[in-house]
Amino acid sequence: MSTLNADLLRGLFDTLPPDERSRFVADLTGAAAPQPPPKLLTMEEVASRFGCTVRTVQRWCRDGELQTIKRGRLIRITEDSLYARTTRGGD
């Protein structure tokens, strides 16, 4: 690669916001760009979105209807599992 092209790419790279840089490199190299971490919600947030009680959300988690992530005592629900539940039409 010529010095002019390398300088042009470096200048373009420097103008990108940090979160876009990995996608830029992935496009150039053909590698897969890293996926952002899933958005995690509390049971209260999920209950508020669905207009139900926290107890109902706990039941959905227990029955495997919502994907959960447990870190110590904290239980979080992935936003993707909410989308999956609404598209498949839960009760």
N, C-alpha and C positions, 0 to 999 in steps of 0.2 A: 504494500500500500504506500502510495506516495506521501510525502510529508504534508502536502497541501490537504489531501483527503483526511489524514490522521488529525491534523489541526482542526479541520472543519467538524469532524465527528466529536472531538474533544470539546469544542466550543458549544456544539449542540447539546452534548451530555451535561455540561456545566449549567445550562439554562433550565434543565428539567428539575421539577420538584423531586425530593428524595424518594418518594413512593413510586414515581414513574421510572426511575433509573433502572431498577431490576427488570422491568418489562422491556425497556429499550435494549438492554444487554441480551435478554432472552430472544428478542426478535433478531438481533444481529447474529447470534450464535446458533439459533435454532433450538435452544434448550427451552424447557418449560419454565414459565415464570412462576415464582413461588406464590402459593395461594395465601390470601390474608386469613388470619385466624377467624373462626366463626364468631358471630355476635352471640353473646351469652346473656340470658335474661333470668331474673329471679322468678320465683313462683308467683309472687304478688304482681309483677309486671305482666306475666302471661294471663293471670286471672283477669286483670284489668282489660287486656286486649280482647279477650273472649267474652267478657261480661259474665264471668262465673265466679265461683268461690275458689279459694286456695285449696280447699279439700278436694274439689273436682280435679284441679290440676295435679294434685298429689296422686289421685287415683289413675289419671292418664299416664303419669310417669311410672307408677307401679305396674300398670298393665302393658307397658312398653309402647304406648301410643305416642309418647314424646321422647326424643333422645335427650338424655341428661349427661352431664359431666359433673363428677363429684371431686372436690378438692378439700380434703379434710372433712369438716362438718358442712361445708357449703355445697349446695346442689344448685346447678345452673342448667338451664334448658337452652338448646341451640335454636336460633331463630329459623334455621332451615327446617327443623322438625315442625315448627308452627306452620310453615308454608306447606309442608307435606300433609299435615293434618287437615288444613283448610281445603286443599285440592282433592283429597280423597273423601271429604265429607264425613267428618266424625259426628258423634251425637251431641 
